[in-house]
Amino acid sequence: MEKKTAKRSLDAAKVAVLGASIASLAATAYFFFGPKGKKNQKHAKAWAIKMKGDVIEKLEAAREVSEPIYHEIIDSVASKYEKGMKAGHEEIKELAQDLKKHWKTISKII
Protein backbone atom coordinates (compact mmCIF):
# COMPACT_ATOMS: atom_id res chain seq x y z
CA MET A 1 0.00 0.00 0.00
CA GLU A 2 2.79 2.46 0.80
CA LYS A 3 4.29 2.04 -2.65
CA LYS A 4 1.07 3.23 -4.28
CA THR A 5 0.93 6.28 -2.03
CA ALA A 6 4.55 7.13 -2.76
CA LYS A 7 3.95 6.70 -6.47
CA ARG A 8 0.87 8.92 -6.38
CA SER A 9 2.70 11.67 -4.51
CA LEU A 10 5.55 11.43 -7.01
CA ASP A 11 3.05 11.74 -9.85
CA ALA A 12 1.48 14.74 -8.11
CA ALA A 13 4.93 16.30 -7.79
CA LYS A 14 5.54 15.78 -11.50
CA VAL A 15 2.21 17.39 -12.32
CA ALA A 16 3.01 20.34 -10.04
CA VAL A 17 6.42 20.84 -11.65
CA LEU A 18 4.88 20.57 -15.11
CA GLY A 19 2.21 23.12 -14.18
CA ALA A 20 4.80 25.53 -12.79
CA SER A 21 6.93 25.11 -15.91
CA ILE A 22 4.00 25.87 -18.19
CA ALA A 23 3.08 28.94 -16.14
CA SER A 24 6.68 30.15 -16.27
CA LEU A 25 6.83 29.60 -20.01
CA ALA A 26 3.58 31.52 -20.51
CA ALA A 27 4.83 34.44 -18.40
CA THR A 28 8.12 34.52 -20.30
CA ALA A 29 6.32 34.41 -23.64
CA TYR A 30 4.07 37.30 -22.61
CA PHE A 31 7.09 39.27 -21.36
CA PHE A 32 8.96 38.91 -24.66
CA PHE A 33 6.07 38.78 -27.15
CA GLY A 34 3.36 40.84 -25.41
CA PRO A 35 2.48 44.49 -26.03
CA LYS A 36 5.86 45.73 -24.76
CA GLY A 37 7.78 42.73 -26.10
CA LYS A 38 10.30 44.55 -28.31
CA LYS A 39 11.23 46.92 -25.49
CA ASN A 40 11.62 44.01 -23.05
CA GLN A 41 13.74 42.05 -25.56
CA LYS A 42 16.14 44.96 -26.01
CA HIS A 43 16.38 45.53 -22.26
CA ALA A 44 16.96 41.82 -21.58
CA LYS A 45 19.65 41.59 -24.22
CA ALA A 46 21.47 44.67 -22.91
CA TRP A 47 21.82 43.52 -19.30
CA ALA A 48 22.64 39.94 -20.35
CA ILE A 49 25.51 41.14 -22.52
CA LYS A 50 26.77 43.40 -19.72
CA MET A 51 26.57 40.55 -17.21
CA LYS A 52 28.53 38.21 -19.50
CA GLY A 53 31.13 40.96 -19.97
CA ASP A 54 31.50 41.37 -16.21
CA VAL A 55 31.99 37.61 -15.83
CA ILE A 56 34.70 37.67 -18.52
CA GLU A 57 36.48 40.60 -16.82
CA LYS A 58 36.54 38.77 -13.49
CA LEU A 59 37.77 35.59 -15.17
CA GLU A 60 40.62 37.53 -16.77
CA ALA A 61 41.50 39.10 -13.42
CA ALA A 62 41.54 35.76 -11.59
CA ARG A 63 44.95 34.17 -11.18
CA GLU A 64 43.65 30.63 -11.13
CA VAL A 65 40.33 29.46 -12.48
CA SER A 66 38.77 26.20 -11.41
CA GLU A 67 35.16 25.12 -11.57
CA PRO A 68 34.32 26.29 -8.01
CA ILE A 69 36.01 29.65 -8.65
CA TYR A 70 34.17 29.97 -11.98
CA HIS A 71 30.84 29.30 -10.25
CA GLU A 72 31.72 31.76 -7.48
CA ILE A 73 32.49 34.49 -10.04
CA ILE A 74 29.17 33.91 -11.79
CA ASP A 75 27.29 33.96 -8.48
CA SER A 76 28.94 37.21 -7.38
CA VAL A 77 28.17 38.94 -10.69
CA ALA A 78 24.59 37.60 -10.66
CA SER A 79 24.01 38.86 -7.12
CA LYS A 80 25.31 42.29 -8.18
CA TYR A 81 22.81 42.36 -11.02
CA GLU A 82 19.96 41.13 -8.80
CA LYS A 83 20.56 44.01 -6.38
CA GLY A 84 20.80 46.59 -9.15
CA MET A 85 17.71 45.59 -11.13
CA LYS A 86 14.16 46.13 -9.97
CA ALA A 87 12.80 43.20 -11.98
CA GLY A 88 14.09 40.15 -13.79
CA HIS A 89 15.57 38.22 -10.88
CA GLU A 90 14.43 34.93 -12.39
CA GLU A 91 16.06 35.77 -15.72
CA ILE A 92 19.32 36.58 -13.96
CA LYS A 93 19.27 33.23 -12.18
CA GLU A 94 18.55 31.44 -15.48
CA LEU A 95 21.43 33.20 -17.21
CA ALA A 96 23.75 32.33 -14.31
CA GLN A 97 22.74 28.67 -14.53
CA ASP A 98 23.29 28.73 -18.28
CA LEU A 99 26.76 30.23 -17.85
CA LYS A 100 27.64 27.59 -15.26
CA LYS A 101 26.76 24.84 -17.76
CA HIS A 102 29.54 26.06 -20.07
CA TRP A 103 32.39 25.23 -17.67
CA LYS A 104 33.66 22.30 -19.75
CA THR A 105 34.01 24.46 -22.85
CA ILE A 106 35.67 27.28 -20.94
CA SER A 107 38.05 24.94 -19.14
CA LYS A 108 39.39 23.81 -22.53
CA ILE A 109 40.09 27.41 -23.53
CA ILE A 110 41.79 28.35 -20.27
MARSE-309523 format. One line per 2 residues: number of its first residue (from 1); their letters; for each residue x, y, z of N, C-alpha, C, O. Coordinates in Angstrom, 1 decimal. Example, Ala and Ser with C-alpha at 12.3 -4.5 7.8 and 13.67 -1.06 7.14 Angstrom:
<atoms>
1	AS	13.2/-5.7/7.8/12.3/-4.5/7.8/13.2/-3.3/7.8/14.2/-3.3/8.5 | 12.8/-2.2/7.1/13.7/-1.1/7.1/12.9/0.0/7.9/13.4/1.1/8.0
</atoms>
This chain:
<atoms>
1	ME	0.8/-1.2/0.0/0.0/0.0/0.0/0.9/1.3/0.0/0.5/2.2/-0.7 | 2.0/1.3/0.7/2.8/2.5/0.8/3.4/2.8/-0.6/3.6/4.0/-0.9
3	KK	3.7/1.8/-1.3/4.3/2.0/-2.6/3.3/2.8/-3.5/3.7/3.7/-4.3 | 2.0/2.5/-3.5/1.1/3.2/-4.3/1.0/4.7/-3.8/0.9/5.6/-4.7
5	TA	1.0/4.9/-2.5/0.9/6.3/-2.0/2.2/7.1/-2.5/2.0/8.2/-2.9 | 3.3/6.5/-2.3/4.5/7.1/-2.8/4.5/7.4/-4.2/4.9/8.5/-4.7
7	KR	4.0/6.5/-5.0/3.9/6.7/-6.5/3.0/7.8/-6.8/3.2/8.6/-7.7 | 1.8/7.9/-6.1/0.9/8.9/-6.4/1.4/10.3/-6.0/1.2/11.3/-6.8
9	SL	2.1/10.4/-4.9/2.7/11.7/-4.5/3.8/12.1/-5.5/4.0/13.3/-5.8 | 4.5/11.1/-6.0/5.5/11.4/-7.0/4.9/11.9/-8.3/5.3/12.9/-8.9
11	DA	3.8/11.3/-8.7/3.1/11.7/-9.9/2.5/13.1/-9.6/2.5/14.0/-10.5 | 2.0/13.4/-8.4/1.5/14.7/-8.1/2.6/15.8/-8.2/2.4/16.9/-8.6
13	AK	3.8/15.4/-7.7/4.9/16.3/-7.8/5.3/16.6/-9.2/5.6/17.7/-9.6 | 5.3/15.6/-10.1/5.5/15.8/-11.5/4.5/16.7/-12.1/4.9/17.6/-12.9
15	VA	3.3/16.5/-11.8/2.2/17.4/-12.3/2.4/18.8/-11.8/2.2/19.8/-12.6 | 2.8/19.0/-10.6/3.0/20.3/-10.0/4.2/21.0/-10.7/4.1/22.2/-11.1
17	VL	5.3/20.3/-11.0/6.4/20.8/-11.6/6.1/21.2/-13.1/6.4/22.2/-13.6 | 5.3/20.3/-13.7/4.9/20.6/-15.1/4.0/21.8/-15.2/4.2/22.6/-16.1
19	GA	3.1/22.0/-14.2/2.2/23.1/-14.2/3.0/24.4/-14.0/2.7/25.4/-14.6 | 4.0/24.4/-13.0/4.8/25.5/-12.8/5.6/25.9/-14.0/5.8/27.1/-14.3
21	SI	6.1/24.9/-14.7/6.9/25.1/-15.9/6.1/25.8/-17.0/6.5/26.7/-17.7 | 4.9/25.3/-17.2/4.0/25.9/-18.2/3.7/27.3/-17.8/3.6/28.2/-18.7
23	AS	3.4/27.6/-16.6/3.1/28.9/-16.1/4.3/29.9/-16.4/4.1/31.0/-16.8 | 5.5/29.4/-16.1/6.7/30.1/-16.3/6.9/30.4/-17.7/7.3/31.5/-18.1
25	LA	6.7/29.4/-18.6/6.8/29.6/-20.0/5.8/30.6/-20.5/6.2/31.5/-21.4 | 4.6/30.6/-20.1/3.6/31.5/-20.5/4.0/32.9/-20.1/3.8/33.9/-20.9
27	AT	4.4/33.1/-18.9/4.8/34.4/-18.4/6.0/35.0/-19.2/6.0/36.2/-19.6 | 7.0/34.1/-19.5/8.1/34.5/-20.3/7.7/34.9/-21.7/8.2/35.9/-22.3
29	AY	6.8/34.1/-22.3/6.3/34.4/-23.6/5.6/35.8/-23.7/5.8/36.5/-24.6 | 4.8/36.0/-22.7/4.1/37.3/-22.6/5.1/38.4/-22.4/4.9/39.5/-23.1
31	FF	6.1/38.2/-21.6/7.1/39.3/-21.4/7.8/39.6/-22.7/8.0/40.8/-22.9 | 8.2/38.6/-23.4/9.0/38.9/-24.7/8.1/39.2/-25.9/8.6/39.8/-26.8
33	FG	6.9/38.7/-25.9/6.1/38.8/-27.2/4.8/39.6/-26.9/4.0/39.7/-27.9 | 4.6/40.1/-25.7/3.4/40.8/-25.4/3.4/42.2/-26.0/4.2/42.5/-26.9
35	PK	2.6/43.1/-25.5/2.5/44.5/-26.0/3.8/45.3/-25.9/4.1/46.1/-26.8 | 4.6/45.0/-24.9/5.9/45.7/-24.8/7.0/44.8/-25.0/8.1/45.0/-24.5
37	GK	6.8/43.8/-25.8/7.8/42.7/-26.1/9.1/43.2/-26.7/10.1/42.8/-26.2 | 9.1/44.1/-27.7/10.3/44.6/-28.3/11.1/45.3/-27.3/12.4/45.1/-27.2
39	KN	10.5/46.2/-26.5/11.2/46.9/-25.5/11.9/46.0/-24.5/13.0/46.1/-24.1 | 11.1/45.0/-24.0/11.6/44.0/-23.1/12.8/43.2/-23.6/13.7/42.9/-22.9
41	QK	12.7/42.8/-24.9/13.7/42.1/-25.6/15.0/42.8/-25.6/16.1/42.3/-25.3 | 14.9/44.1/-26.0/16.1/45.0/-26.0/16.7/45.1/-24.6/18.0/45.0/-24.5
43	HA	15.9/45.4/-23.6/16.4/45.5/-22.3/17.0/44.2/-21.8/18.1/44.3/-21.1 | 16.4/43.1/-22.0/17.0/41.8/-21.6/18.3/41.5/-22.2/19.2/41.1/-21.6
45	KA	18.4/41.8/-23.5/19.7/41.6/-24.2/20.8/42.5/-23.7/21.9/42.0/-23.6 | 20.4/43.7/-23.4/21.5/44.7/-22.9/22.1/44.2/-21.6/23.3/44.2/-21.5
47	WA	21.2/43.9/-20.6/21.8/43.5/-19.3/22.5/42.2/-19.4/23.5/41.9/-18.7 | 22.0/41.3/-20.2/22.6/39.9/-20.3/24.0/40.1/-20.9/25.0/39.4/-20.5
49	IK	24.2/40.9/-21.9/25.5/41.1/-22.5/26.5/41.8/-21.5/27.6/41.4/-21.4 | 25.9/42.8/-20.7/26.8/43.4/-19.7/27.2/42.4/-18.6/28.3/42.4/-18.2
51	MK	26.3/41.5/-18.2/26.6/40.5/-17.2/27.6/39.6/-17.7/28.6/39.3/-17.0 | 27.5/39.1/-18.9/28.5/38.2/-19.5/29.9/38.9/-19.6/30.9/38.3/-19.3
53	GD	29.9/40.2/-19.9/31.1/41.0/-20.0/31.8/41.1/-18.6/33.0/41.0/-18.5 | 31.0/41.3/-17.6/31.5/41.4/-16.2/32.1/40.0/-15.8/33.1/40.0/-15.1
55	VI	31.5/38.9/-16.2/32.0/37.6/-15.8/33.3/37.4/-16.5/34.3/36.9/-15.9 | 33.4/37.8/-17.8/34.7/37.7/-18.5/35.8/38.5/-17.9/36.9/38.0/-17.8
57	EK	35.5/39.7/-17.5/36.5/40.6/-16.8/37.0/40.0/-15.5/38.2/40.0/-15.3 | 36.1/39.4/-14.7/36.5/38.8/-13.5/37.3/37.5/-13.8/38.3/37.2/-13.0
59	LE	37.0/36.8/-14.8/37.8/35.6/-15.2/39.2/36.0/-15.6/40.2/35.3/-15.2 | 39.3/37.1/-16.3/40.6/37.5/-16.8/41.4/38.0/-15.6/42.7/37.9/-15.6
61	AA	40.8/38.6/-14.6/41.5/39.1/-13.4/41.9/38.0/-12.5/42.8/38.2/-11.7 | 41.2/36.9/-12.5/41.5/35.8/-11.6/42.9/35.1/-12.0/43.2/34.9/-13.1
63	RE	43.6/34.8/-10.9/44.9/34.2/-11.2/44.8/32.7/-11.6/45.4/32.2/-12.5 | 43.9/32.0/-10.8/43.6/30.6/-11.1/42.1/30.5/-11.3/41.4/31.1/-10.6
65	VS	41.8/29.7/-12.3/40.3/29.5/-12.5/40.1/28.0/-12.4/40.6/27.2/-13.3 | 39.2/27.6/-11.5/38.8/26.2/-11.4/37.2/26.3/-11.5/36.7/27.3/-11.5
67	EP	36.6/25.1/-11.5/35.2/25.1/-11.6/34.5/25.8/-10.4/33.6/26.6/-10.6 | 34.9/25.6/-9.1/34.3/26.3/-8.0/34.6/27.8/-8.1/33.7/28.6/-7.7
69	IY	35.7/28.2/-8.5/36.0/29.6/-8.7/35.1/30.2/-9.8/34.6/31.3/-9.6 | 35.0/29.5/-10.9/34.2/30.0/-12.0/32.7/30.2/-11.5/32.1/31.2/-11.8
71	HE	32.2/29.2/-10.8/30.8/29.3/-10.3/30.7/30.5/-9.3/29.7/31.2/-9.3 | 31.7/30.7/-8.4/31.7/31.8/-7.5/31.7/33.1/-8.2/31.0/34.0/-7.8
73	II	32.5/33.2/-9.3/32.5/34.5/-10.0/31.1/34.8/-10.6/30.6/35.9/-10.6 | 30.5/33.7/-11.2/29.2/33.9/-11.8/28.2/34.3/-10.7/27.3/35.2/-10.9
75	DS	28.2/33.6/-9.6/27.3/34.0/-8.5/27.5/35.4/-8.0/26.5/36.1/-7.7 | 28.7/35.8/-7.9/28.9/37.2/-7.4/28.4/38.2/-8.4/27.8/39.2/-8.0
77	VA	28.7/38.0/-9.7/28.2/38.9/-10.7/26.6/38.9/-10.7/26.0/40.0/-10.9 | 26.1/37.7/-10.6/24.6/37.6/-10.7/24.0/38.3/-9.5/22.9/39.0/-9.6
79	SK	24.6/38.2/-8.3/24.0/38.9/-7.1/24.1/40.4/-7.3/23.2/41.1/-6.8 | 25.2/40.9/-7.9/25.3/42.3/-8.2/24.2/42.8/-9.1/23.6/43.8/-8.9
81	YE	23.9/42.0/-10.1/22.8/42.4/-11.0/21.4/42.2/-10.4/20.5/43.0/-10.7 | 21.2/41.3/-9.5/20.0/41.1/-8.8/19.7/42.3/-7.9/18.6/42.8/-7.8
83	KG	20.7/42.8/-7.3/20.6/44.0/-6.4/20.3/45.3/-7.2/19.5/46.1/-6.8 | 20.9/45.4/-8.4/20.8/46.6/-9.2/19.5/46.7/-10.0/19.1/47.8/-10.4
85	MK	18.9/45.6/-10.3/17.7/45.6/-11.1/16.5/45.5/-10.3/16.4/44.7/-9.3 | 15.4/46.2/-10.7/14.2/46.1/-10.0/13.4/44.9/-10.3/12.6/44.4/-9.5
87	AG	13.5/44.4/-11.5/12.8/43.2/-12.0/13.7/42.3/-12.7/14.9/42.6/-13.0 | 13.3/41.1/-13.0/14.1/40.1/-13.8/15.0/39.2/-13.0/16.0/38.7/-13.5
89	HE	14.7/39.1/-11.7/15.6/38.2/-10.9/15.6/36.8/-11.4/16.7/36.1/-11.4 | 14.5/36.3/-11.9/14.4/34.9/-12.4/15.3/34.8/-13.6/16.0/33.8/-13.8
91	EI	15.3/35.8/-14.5/16.1/35.8/-15.7/17.5/35.8/-15.4/18.3/35.1/-16.1 | 17.9/36.5/-14.4/19.3/36.6/-14.0/19.8/35.2/-13.5/20.9/34.7/-13.8
93	KE	18.9/34.6/-12.7/19.3/33.2/-12.2/19.4/32.2/-13.3/20.3/31.4/-13.3 | 18.5/32.3/-14.3/18.5/31.4/-15.5/19.8/31.7/-16.3/20.5/30.7/-16.7
95	LA	20.2/32.9/-16.5/21.4/33.2/-17.2/22.6/32.7/-16.4/23.6/32.1/-17.0 | 22.6/32.8/-15.1/23.7/32.3/-14.3/23.8/30.8/-14.4/24.9/30.3/-14.6
97	QD	22.7/30.1/-14.4/22.7/28.7/-14.5/23.2/28.3/-15.9/24.0/27.3/-16.0 | 22.8/29.0/-16.9/23.3/28.7/-18.3/24.8/28.9/-18.4/25.5/28.1/-19.0
99	LK	25.3/30.0/-17.8/26.8/30.2/-17.8/27.5/29.1/-17.1/28.6/28.7/-17.6 | 27.0/28.7/-16.0/27.6/27.6/-15.3/27.7/26.3/-16.1/28.6/25.5/-15.9
101	KH	26.8/26.1/-16.9/26.8/24.8/-17.8/27.9/24.8/-18.8/28.3/23.8/-19.3 | 28.5/26.0/-19.0/29.5/26.1/-20.1/30.9/25.9/-19.5/31.9/26.2/-20.2
103	WK	31.1/25.4/-18.3/32.4/25.2/-17.7/33.3/24.3/-18.5/34.5/24.7/-18.7 | 32.8/23.2/-19.0/33.7/22.3/-19.7/34.3/23.0/-21.0/35.4/22.8/-21.3
105	TI	33.5/23.8/-21.7/34.0/24.5/-22.9/35.0/25.5/-22.4/36.1/25.6/-23.1 | 34.8/26.2/-21.4/35.7/27.3/-20.9/36.9/26.7/-20.4/38.0/27.3/-20.6
107	SK	36.8/25.6/-19.7/38.1/24.9/-19.1/39.0/24.5/-20.2/40.2/24.5/-20.0 | 38.5/24.2/-21.4/39.4/23.8/-22.5/40.1/25.0/-23.1/41.3/24.9/-23.5
109	II	39.5/26.2/-23.0/40.1/27.4/-23.5/41.1/27.9/-22.6/42.2/28.4/-23.0 | 40.9/27.8/-21.3/41.8/28.4/-20.3/43.0/27.5/-20.2/43.9/27.8/-19.4
</atoms>
